[in-house]
Amino acid sequence: MNTGNITSIGRAFGVLGADNSQAAGNSGTVAARAVAFAVTSRIGAEFGMGSNLQPGAADSPYPLAELADQLGGALGATPLETVELEQALGELAAAVASDMAALADGRTLDRLDTALAAHGEGPADAAGTVRMIREVAAAVASARP
């Protein structure tokens, strides 16, 4: 698997620079947005609203392990913390997918940004980033009736 799909989506929405460096925000925020963009892009394509999927995306629609490895490296995470990051990103992907499918109001990414904004600069360590991503996932999930 590779992070090409999430990386290109992150670049398209301005969260990653051309050299894959972070354009704005902390690493956890960038990772959360990249996952959300990948999920909404995939669901939009499934609904026939767009064709943002790249070749091979069916095999690896959300390469969360690779993204968690990159995020863990940026945060100096231990192997266990990297696994926890992957699990938190998976929770976020599920919350975003459920929100988009259940509400279908076009405001999923707005809810994500609102939840991320509540964390300001965000934590600079892996444990804090795991907590932040889980809290963001819970905030997005709480929008559903």
PASE-402172 format. One record per atom (N, C-alpha, C, CB): residue number from 1; atom name; x negated, z negated, y negated. Coordinates in nm, 2 decimals. Each point is the difference from the previous one (the first is absolute). Glycine has a CB too. Example, Ala and Ser with C-alpha at 12.3 -4.5 7.8 and 13.67 -1.06 7.14 Angstrom:
nr_atom_xx_zz_yy
1_N_-1.32_-0.78_0.57
1_CA_0.09_0.00_-0.12
1_C_-0.09_0.00_-0.12
1_CB_0.19_-0.12_0.12
2_N_-0.15_0.19_-0.23
2_CA_-0.09_0.00_-0.11
2_C_0.08_-0.08_-0.11
2_CB_-0.12_0.22_0.06
//
This chain:
nr_atom_xx_zz_yy
1_N_-0.08_0.00_0.12
1_CA_0.08_0.00_-0.12
1_C_-0.09_0.00_-0.12
1_CB_0.19_-0.12_0.12
2_N_-0.13_0.17_-0.23
2_CA_-0.07_-0.01_-0.13
2_C_0.09_-0.04_-0.11
2_CB_-0.16_0.18_0.08
3_N_0.11_-0.21_-0.19
3_CA_0.08_-0.04_-0.12
3_C_0.03_0.11_-0.09
3_CB_-0.09_-0.23_0.02
4_N_0.07_0.35_0.02
4_CA_0.02_0.12_-0.09
4_C_0.14_0.00_-0.06
4_CB_-0.16_0.12_0.14
5_N_0.26_-0.14_-0.06
5_CA_0.14_0.00_-0.05
5_C_0.02_-0.11_-0.11
5_CB_0.08_0.09_0.22
6_N_-0.12_-0.21_-0.19
6_CA_0.02_-0.11_-0.10
6_C_-0.09_0.02_-0.12
6_CB_0.07_-0.15_0.18
7_N_-0.20_0.20_-0.15
7_CA_-0.09_0.02_-0.11
7_C_0.05_0.11_-0.10
7_CB_-0.19_-0.07_0.15
8_N_0.24_0.18_-0.09
8_CA_0.04_0.11_-0.09
8_C_0.13_-0.05_-0.08
8_CB_-0.10_0.17_0.16
9_N_0.18_-0.24_-0.10
9_CA_0.12_-0.05_-0.06
9_C_-0.04_-0.10_-0.11
9_CB_0.14_0.03_0.20
10_N_-0.24_-0.12_-0.17
10_CA_-0.05_-0.09_-0.10
10_C_-0.05_0.07_-0.12
10_CB_-0.05_-0.16_0.18
11_N_-0.03_0.27_-0.16
11_CA_-0.05_0.08_-0.11
11_C_0.11_0.06_-0.08
11_CB_-0.21_0.05_0.14
12_N_0.31_0.01_-0.07
12_CA_0.10_0.07_-0.07
12_C_0.08_-0.09_-0.10
12_CB_0.02_0.15_0.20
13_N_-0.01_-0.28_-0.16
13_CA_0.08_-0.09_-0.08
13_C_-0.10_-0.08_-0.09
13_CB_0.18_-0.02_0.17
14_N_-0.30_0.05_-0.18
14_CA_-0.09_-0.06_-0.09
14_C_-0.06_-0.14_0.04
14_CB_0.12_0.13_-0.17
15_N_-0.10_-0.17_0.29
15_CA_-0.06_-0.13_0.04
15_C_-0.14_0.01_0.05
15_CB_0.24_-0.08_0.05
16_N_-0.28_0.20_-0.01
16_CA_-0.14_0.02_0.04
16_C_-0.06_0.12_-0.08
16_CB_0.06_-0.08_0.24
17_N_-0.18_0.06_-0.27
17_CA_-0.07_0.11_-0.07
17_C_-0.05_0.11_0.09
17_CB_-0.07_-0.17_-0.16
18_N_0.01_0.27_0.11
18_CA_-0.04_0.12_0.08
18_C_-0.10_-0.04_0.11
18_CB_0.04_0.14_-0.20
19_N_-0.12_-0.25_0.17
19_CA_-0.10_-0.04_0.10
19_C_0.05_-0.11_0.09
19_CB_-0.18_0.07_-0.17
20_N_0.32_-0.09_0.17
20_CA_0.06_-0.11_0.08
20_C_-0.02_-0.14_-0.06
20_CB_-0.02_0.15_0.20
21_N_-0.04_-0.15_-0.32
21_CA_-0.01_-0.14_-0.06
21_C_0.13_-0.04_-0.06
21_CB_-0.25_0.05_-0.05
22_N_0.26_-0.17_0.03
22_CA_0.13_-0.06_-0.06
22_C_0.01_0.05_-0.14
22_CB_-0.01_-0.20_0.16
23_N_0.12_0.25_-0.20
23_CA_0.02_0.05_-0.14
23_C_0.06_-0.11_-0.08
23_CB_0.04_0.23_0.08
24_N_0.05_-0.32_-0.03
24_CA_0.05_-0.10_-0.08
24_C_0.06_-0.11_0.09
24_CB_0.06_0.16_-0.18
25_N_-0.07_-0.29_0.14
25_CA_0.05_-0.10_0.08
25_C_-0.10_-0.05_0.11
25_CB_0.23_0.09_-0.04
26_N_-0.19_-0.20_0.11
26_CA_-0.09_-0.05_0.10
26_C_0.02_0.07_0.13
26_CB_0.01_-0.22_-0.11
27_N_-0.10_0.19_0.21
27_CA_0.00_0.07_0.12
27_C_0.13_-0.01_0.08
27_CB_-0.24_-0.04_0.01
28_N_0.30_-0.09_-0.01
28_CA_0.13_-0.02_0.07
28_C_0.11_0.08_-0.06
28_CB_-0.08_-0.23_0.05
29_N_0.08_0.24_-0.18
29_CA_0.11_0.08_-0.07
29_C_-0.02_0.14_0.03
29_CB_0.01_-0.16_-0.19
30_N_-0.13_0.21_0.19
30_CA_-0.02_0.14_0.03
30_C_0.04_0.03_0.15
30_CB_-0.19_0.01_-0.17
31_N_0.16_-0.10_0.26
31_CA_0.04_0.02_0.14
31_C_0.15_-0.01_0.02
31_CB_-0.22_-0.10_0.07
32_N_0.28_0.01_-0.14
32_CA_0.15_-0.01_0.01
32_C_0.07_0.12_-0.05
32_CB_-0.02_-0.24_-0.03
33_N_-0.03_0.29_-0.09
33_CA_0.06_0.13_-0.05
33_C_-0.02_0.12_0.09
33_CB_-0.03_-0.10_-0.23
34_N_-0.09_0.11_0.28
34_CA_-0.04_0.11_0.09
34_C_0.09_0.00_0.13
34_CB_-0.23_-0.01_-0.08
35_N_0.26_-0.11_0.13
35_CA_0.09_-0.01_0.12
35_C_0.14_0.04_-0.04
35_CB_-0.15_-0.18_0.10
36_N_0.19_0.13_-0.21
36_CA_0.14_0.03_-0.05
36_C_0.02_0.15_-0.02
36_CB_0.01_-0.23_-0.10
37_N_-0.11_0.29_0.03
37_CA_0.01_0.14_-0.02
37_C_0.00_0.08_0.13
37_CB_-0.12_-0.03_-0.22
38_N_0.04_-0.01_0.31
38_CA_0.00_0.07_0.13
38_C_0.13_-0.01_0.07
38_CB_-0.24_-0.04_0.02
39_N_0.30_-0.08_-0.02
39_CA_0.13_-0.03_0.07
39_C_0.11_0.08_-0.07
39_CB_-0.08_-0.23_0.07
40_N_0.09_0.22_-0.20
40_CA_0.11_0.08_-0.07
40_C_-0.02_0.15_0.01
40_CB_0.02_-0.19_-0.16
41_N_-0.14_0.23_0.16
41_CA_-0.03_0.15_0.02
41_C_0.05_0.04_0.14
41_CB_-0.20_-0.01_-0.16
42_N_0.16_-0.07_0.26
42_CA_0.04_0.04_0.13
42_C_0.15_0.00_0.02
42_CB_-0.21_-0.10_0.08
43_N_0.28_-0.01_-0.13
43_CA_0.14_-0.01_0.02
43_C_0.07_0.12_-0.08
43_CB_-0.01_-0.25_0.03
44_N_-0.04_0.27_-0.15
44_CA_0.05_0.11_-0.08
44_C_-0.01_0.14_0.07
44_CB_-0.06_-0.13_-0.20
45_N_-0.05_0.15_0.27
45_CA_-0.02_0.12_0.07
45_C_0.10_0.00_0.12
45_CB_-0.24_0.02_-0.07
46_N_0.26_-0.13_0.14
46_CA_0.09_-0.01_0.11
46_C_0.14_0.04_-0.04
46_CB_-0.15_-0.18_0.10
47_N_0.19_0.14_-0.22
47_CA_0.13_0.03_-0.05
47_C_0.01_0.14_-0.06
47_CB_0.03_-0.25_-0.05
48_N_-0.14_0.32_0.05
48_CA_0.00_0.14_-0.05
48_C_-0.01_0.00_-0.15
48_CB_0.13_0.07_0.20
49_N_-0.16_-0.18_-0.27
49_CA_-0.01_0.00_-0.14
49_C_-0.14_0.04_-0.05
49_CB_0.17_-0.18_0.00
50_N_-0.26_0.20_0.09
50_CA_-0.13_0.05_-0.05
50_C_-0.08_0.03_0.13
50_CB_0.01_-0.14_-0.21
51_N_-0.13_0.20_0.18
51_CA_-0.09_0.03_0.12
51_C_-0.13_-0.05_-0.03
51_CB_0.13_0.20_0.06
52_N_-0.15_-0.33_-0.08
52_CA_-0.12_-0.06_-0.04
52_C_-0.09_-0.04_0.11
52_CB_0.11_-0.08_-0.19
53_N_-0.07_0.11_0.32
53_CA_-0.08_-0.04_0.11
53_C_-0.11_0.10_0.02
53_CB_0.20_-0.10_0.11
54_N_-0.31_0.05_-0.08
54_CA_-0.12_0.09_0.03
54_C_-0.01_0.02_0.15
54_CB_-0.12_-0.09_-0.20
55_N_0.05_0.20_0.24
55_CA_-0.02_0.02_0.14
55_C_-0.05_-0.12_0.07
55_CB_-0.04_0.24_-0.04
56_N_0.09_-0.27_0.16
56_CA_-0.04_-0.12_0.07
56_C_0.06_-0.12_-0.03
56_CB_-0.21_0.11_0.01
57_N_0.30_-0.11_-0.12
57_CA_0.06_-0.13_-0.04
57_C_0.10_-0.05_0.11
57_CB_-0.02_0.08_-0.24
58_N_0.07_0.00_0.32
58_CA_0.09_-0.04_0.11
58_C_-0.07_-0.10_0.09
58_CB_0.13_0.21_-0.02
59_N_-0.26_-0.18_0.04
59_CA_-0.08_-0.08_0.09
59_C_-0.03_-0.14_-0.06
59_CB_-0.10_0.21_0.10
60_N_0.08_-0.21_-0.23
60_CA_-0.04_-0.12_-0.07
60_C_0.07_-0.01_-0.13
60_CB_-0.22_0.00_0.12
61_N_0.34_-0.03_-0.13
61_CA_0.07_0.00_-0.13
61_C_-0.05_-0.10_-0.09
61_CB_0.20_0.08_0.11
62_N_-0.24_-0.20_-0.06
62_CA_-0.05_-0.11_-0.09
62_C_-0.12_-0.06_0.07
62_CB_0.23_-0.05_-0.09
63_N_-0.35_0.10_0.06
63_CA_-0.12_-0.05_0.06
63_C_-0.04_-0.13_-0.06
63_CB_-0.08_0.23_0.04
64_N_0.16_-0.34_0.00
64_CA_-0.02_-0.13_-0.06
64_C_-0.13_-0.06_0.04
64_CB_0.25_-0.03_-0.01
65_N_-0.29_0.05_0.13
65_CA_-0.13_-0.06_0.04
65_C_-0.12_0.04_-0.08
65_CB_0.09_-0.01_0.23
66_N_-0.09_0.14_-0.26
66_CA_-0.11_0.06_-0.08
66_C_0.01_-0.06_-0.15
66_CB_0.00_0.21_0.15
67_N_0.12_-0.21_-0.20
67_CA_0.02_-0.05_-0.14
67_C_-0.04_-0.15_0.00
67_CB_0.18_0.17_-0.04
68_N_-0.14_-0.25_0.14
68_CA_-0.04_-0.14_0.01
68_C_-0.15_-0.01_0.01
68_CB_0.22_-0.06_0.11
69_N_-0.29_0.14_-0.04
69_CA_-0.14_0.00_0.01
69_C_-0.06_0.02_-0.14
69_CB_0.01_0.08_0.24
70_N_0.04_0.02_-0.31
70_CA_-0.06_0.03_-0.13
70_C_0.03_-0.12_-0.10
70_CB_0.03_0.25_0.04
71_N_0.09_-0.30_-0.03
71_CA_0.04_-0.11_-0.09
71_C_-0.08_-0.12_0.04
71_CB_0.23_0.09_-0.03
72_N_-0.25_-0.12_0.16
72_CA_-0.08_-0.11_0.04
72_C_-0.14_0.01_-0.04
72_CB_0.15_-0.03_0.19
73_N_-0.21_0.15_-0.19
73_CA_-0.13_0.02_-0.04
73_C_-0.02_-0.03_-0.15
73_CB_-0.03_0.17_0.18
74_N_0.13_-0.12_-0.26
74_CA_0.00_-0.03_-0.14
74_C_0.01_-0.15_-0.04
74_CB_0.10_0.23_-0.03
75_N_-0.03_-0.30_0.12
75_CA_0.02_-0.14_-0.03
75_C_-0.10_-0.09_0.07
75_CB_0.24_0.05_-0.03
76_N_-0.32_0.00_0.12
76_CA_-0.10_-0.08_0.07
76_C_0.07_-0.08_0.11
76_CB_-0.14_-0.01_-0.20
77_N_0.24_0.07_0.26
77_CA_0.09_-0.07_0.10
77_C_-0.08_-0.01_0.13
77_CB_0.21_0.08_-0.11
78_N_-0.17_-0.19_0.19
78_CA_-0.05_-0.02_0.13
78_C_0.08_0.09_0.09
78_CB_-0.07_-0.24_-0.04
79_N_0.03_0.26_0.17
79_CA_0.08_0.09_0.09
79_C_0.15_-0.06_0.01
79_CB_-0.21_0.06_0.13
80_N_0.22_-0.19_-0.12
80_CA_0.14_-0.06_0.01
80_C_0.08_0.03_-0.12
80_CB_-0.09_-0.18_0.15
81_N_0.03_0.17_-0.27
81_CA_0.07_0.03_-0.12
81_C_0.04_0.14_-0.01
81_CB_-0.13_-0.18_-0.11
82_N_0.04_0.27_0.16
82_CA_0.04_0.14_0.00
82_C_0.12_0.03_0.09
82_CB_-0.24_0.06_-0.04
83_N_0.25_-0.13_0.15
83_CA_0.12_0.02_0.09
83_C_0.12_-0.05_-0.08
83_CB_-0.14_-0.03_0.21
84_N_0.13_-0.08_-0.28
84_CA_0.11_-0.06_-0.08
84_C_0.04_0.10_-0.11
84_CB_-0.08_-0.24_0.05
85_N_-0.02_0.30_-0.11
85_CA_0.03_0.10_-0.10
85_C_0.08_0.12_0.06
85_CB_-0.21_-0.06_-0.13
86_N_0.17_0.10_0.25
86_CA_0.07_0.11_0.06
86_C_0.15_-0.04_0.03
86_CB_-0.22_0.08_0.10
87_N_0.23_-0.20_-0.05
87_CA_0.14_-0.05_0.03
87_C_0.08_-0.01_-0.13
87_CB_-0.09_-0.13_0.20
88_N_0.04_0.08_-0.31
88_CA_0.07_-0.01_-0.13
88_C_0.03_0.14_-0.05
88_CB_-0.12_-0.21_-0.05
89_N_0.03_0.31_0.07
89_CA_0.03_0.13_-0.05
89_C_0.11_0.06_0.09
89_CB_-0.23_0.03_-0.08
90_N_0.24_-0.06_0.21
90_CA_0.11_0.04_0.09
90_C_0.13_-0.06_-0.05
90_CB_-0.17_0.02_0.19
91_N_0.17_-0.14_-0.23
91_CA_0.12_-0.07_-0.05
91_C_0.05_0.07_-0.12
91_CB_-0.07_-0.22_0.10
92_N_-0.02_0.26_-0.19
92_CA_0.03_0.07_-0.12
92_C_0.06_0.14_0.03
92_CB_-0.18_-0.13_-0.12
93_N_0.11_0.20_0.21
93_CA_0.05_0.13_0.04
93_C_0.14_0.00_0.05
93_CB_-0.23_0.07_0.06
94_N_0.26_-0.18_0.03
94_CA_0.14_-0.01_0.05
94_C_0.10_-0.04_-0.11
94_CB_-0.10_-0.07_0.22
95_N_0.06_-0.01_-0.31
95_CA_0.09_-0.04_-0.11
95_C_0.03_0.12_-0.09
95_CB_-0.09_-0.23_0.01
96_N_-0.01_0.31_-0.04
96_CA_0.02_0.12_-0.08
96_C_0.09_0.10_0.07
96_CB_-0.23_-0.04_-0.11
97_N_0.20_0.07_0.24
97_CA_0.08_0.09_0.07
97_C_0.15_-0.04_0.01
97_CB_-0.21_0.06_0.13
98_N_0.23_-0.19_-0.10
98_CA_0.13_-0.05_0.01
98_C_0.07_0.01_-0.13
98_CB_-0.07_-0.16_0.18
99_N_0.00_0.12_-0.29
99_CA_0.06_0.01_-0.13
99_C_0.05_0.14_-0.04
99_CB_-0.14_-0.19_-0.07
100_N_0.05_0.28_0.10
100_CA_0.03_0.14_-0.04
100_C_0.12_0.05_0.08
100_CB_-0.24_0.04_-0.06
101_N_0.24_-0.07_0.19
101_CA_0.10_0.05_0.09
101_C_0.14_-0.07_-0.02
101_CB_-0.18_0.06_0.16
102_N_0.17_-0.19_-0.19
102_CA_0.12_-0.08_-0.01
102_C_0.07_0.02_-0.14
102_CB_-0.09_-0.16_0.16
103_N_0.01_0.16_-0.26
103_CA_0.06_0.01_-0.14
103_C_0.01_0.14_-0.05
103_CB_-0.09_-0.23_-0.04
104_N_-0.01_0.31_0.07
104_CA_0.00_0.14_-0.04
104_C_0.04_0.02_-0.15
104_CB_0.05_0.07_0.24
105_N_-0.10_-0.16_-0.32
105_CA_0.03_0.01_-0.14
105_C_-0.12_0.05_-0.09
105_CB_0.16_-0.18_0.04
106_N_-0.27_0.22_0.03
106_CA_-0.11_0.05_-0.08
106_C_-0.08_-0.10_-0.07
106_CB_0.13_0.21_-0.02
107_N_-0.11_-0.34_0.04
107_CA_-0.07_-0.10_-0.07
107_C_-0.09_-0.08_0.08
107_CB_0.20_-0.01_-0.14
108_N_-0.24_0.06_0.26
108_CA_-0.09_-0.08_0.09
108_C_-0.13_-0.02_-0.07
108_CB_0.11_0.10_0.20
109_N_-0.17_0.00_-0.26
109_CA_-0.13_-0.02_-0.06
109_C_0.01_-0.09_-0.13
109_CB_-0.07_0.22_0.09
110_N_0.18_-0.21_-0.16
110_CA_0.02_-0.09_-0.11
110_C_0.00_-0.15_0.05
110_CB_0.14_0.18_-0.12
111_N_-0.07_-0.20_0.23
111_CA_0.00_-0.14_0.05
111_C_-0.14_-0.04_0.05
111_CB_0.24_0.03_0.08
112_N_-0.31_0.06_-0.03
112_CA_-0.14_-0.03_0.04
112_C_-0.08_-0.04_-0.12
112_CB_0.02_0.16_0.20
113_N_-0.01_-0.08_-0.30
113_CA_-0.08_-0.02_-0.13
113_C_0.04_-0.13_-0.06
113_CB_-0.03_0.24_-0.03
114_N_0.16_-0.28_0.03
114_CA_0.04_-0.12_-0.06
114_C_-0.06_-0.12_0.08
114_CB_0.22_0.11_-0.08
115_N_-0.21_-0.10_0.21
115_CA_-0.06_-0.11_0.09
115_C_-0.15_-0.01_-0.02
115_CB_0.18_0.04_0.17
116_N_-0.25_0.07_-0.19
116_CA_-0.14_0.00_-0.02
116_C_-0.04_-0.06_-0.13
116_CB_-0.02_0.20_0.15
117_N_0.10_-0.16_-0.26
117_CA_-0.02_-0.05_-0.13
117_C_0.00_-0.16_-0.01
117_CB_0.10_0.22_-0.09
118_N_-0.02_-0.27_0.18
118_CA_0.02_-0.15_0.00
118_C_-0.14_-0.07_0.04
118_CB_0.25_0.03_0.05
119_N_-0.34_0.05_0.01
119_CA_-0.12_-0.06_0.04
119_C_-0.12_0.03_-0.10
119_CB_0.08_0.03_0.24
120_N_-0.05_0.04_-0.35
120_CA_-0.10_0.03_-0.10
120_C_-0.12_0.07_0.06
120_CB_0.08_-0.20_-0.12
121_N_-0.20_0.14_0.09
121_CA_-0.12_0.06_0.05
121_C_-0.01_-0.01_0.15
121_CB_-0.11_-0.06_-0.21
122_N_0.18_-0.03_0.27
122_CA_-0.01_-0.02_0.15
122_C_-0.12_-0.08_0.04
122_CB_0.13_0.21_0.02
123_N_-0.13_-0.25_0.10
123_CA_-0.11_-0.08_0.06
123_C_-0.12_0.09_0.03
123_CB_0.16_-0.16_0.10
124_N_-0.28_0.10_-0.10
124_CA_-0.12_0.07_0.02
124_C_-0.06_-0.03_0.14
124_CB_-0.05_-0.01_-0.24
125_N_0.13_-0.06_0.32
125_CA_-0.05_-0.03_0.14
125_C_0.10_0.05_0.10
125_CB_-0.12_-0.20_-0.08
126_N_0.08_0.21_0.20
126_CA_0.09_0.05_0.11
126_C_0.12_-0.08_0.03
126_CB_-0.20_0.10_0.10
127_N_0.18_-0.23_-0.09
127_CA_0.12_-0.09_0.03
127_C_0.10_0.01_-0.11
127_CB_-0.15_-0.16_0.13
128_N_0.11_0.16_-0.26
128_CA_0.09_0.01_-0.11
128_C_0.07_0.13_0.00
128_CB_-0.14_-0.15_-0.13
129_N_0.07_0.26_0.17
129_CA_0.05_0.13_0.00
129_C_0.11_0.02_0.11
129_CB_-0.22_0.09_-0.09
130_N_0.19_-0.16_0.20
130_CA_0.10_0.00_0.11
130_C_0.13_-0.06_-0.05
130_CB_-0.18_-0.01_0.18
131_N_0.17_-0.11_-0.24
131_CA_0.11_-0.07_-0.05
131_C_0.08_0.08_-0.10
131_CB_-0.12_-0.21_0.03
132_N_0.04_0.28_-0.13
132_CA_0.07_0.08_-0.10
132_C_0.07_0.12_0.07
132_CB_-0.18_-0.06_-0.16
133_N_0.12_0.13_0.25
133_CA_0.07_0.11_0.07
133_C_0.12_-0.04_0.07
133_CB_-0.22_0.12_0.02
134_N_0.22_-0.24_0.05
134_CA_0.11_-0.05_0.07
134_C_0.11_-0.04_-0.10
134_CB_-0.14_-0.08_0.18
135_N_0.11_0.02_-0.30
135_CA_0.10_-0.04_-0.10
135_C_0.06_0.13_-0.06
135_CB_-0.13_-0.21_-0.05
136_N_0.05_0.31_0.03
136_CA_0.05_0.13_-0.05
136_C_0.10_0.06_0.10
136_CB_-0.21_0.04_-0.13
137_N_0.17_-0.04_0.26
137_CA_0.09_0.05_0.10
137_C_0.13_-0.08_0.01
137_CB_-0.20_0.08_0.13
138_N_0.19_-0.21_-0.15
138_CA_0.13_-0.08_0.00
138_C_0.08_0.03_-0.12
138_CB_-0.12_-0.18_0.13
139_N_0.06_0.20_-0.24
139_CA_0.08_0.04_-0.12
139_C_0.07_0.13_0.01
139_CB_-0.17_-0.13_-0.14
140_N_0.10_0.23_0.19
140_CA_0.06_0.13_0.03
140_C_0.12_-0.02_0.10
140_CB_-0.22_0.13_-0.05
141_N_0.19_-0.20_0.15
141_CA_0.11_-0.02_0.11
141_C_0.12_-0.07_-0.06
141_CB_-0.18_0.00_0.18
142_N_0.16_-0.09_-0.27
142_CA_0.11_-0.09_-0.05
142_C_0.10_0.08_-0.09
142_CB_-0.15_-0.19_0.01
143_N_0.11_0.32_-0.04
143_CA_0.09_0.08_-0.08
143_C_0.12_0.05_0.08
143_CB_-0.19_0.07_-0.14
144_N_0.17_-0.07_0.27
144_CA_0.11_0.05_0.09
144_C_0.11_-0.10_0.01
144_CB_-0.16_0.14_0.13
145_N_0.28_-0.10_-0.13
145_CA_0.12_-0.09_0.01
145_C_0.00_-0.07_0.14
145_CB_0.13_0.14_-0.16
//
